[in-house]
């Protein structure tokens, strides 16, 4: 019976190493995408102009931009649905 250059155990170890490296690379890519899309991009989308509630929308945006120090809370619950582009 001819002997292989690598035993089955060595082949399994190398396959495990390759799959581990690919898993870590995929995880790093997903973390990068998460941070660039959700954490670093903290600016809110632009408001729709000419909206029937434009004044209300501007006051809610001011509230969000100033962390609640100025403007109004979204007490009508329409800001994200109706005010943003």
Secondary structure, 3 states (H helix, E strand, C coil): CCCCCCCHHHHHHHHHHHHHHHHHHHHHHHHHHHHHHHHCCCCCCCECCCCCCHHHHHHHHHHHHCCCCCCCCCCCCCHHHHHEC
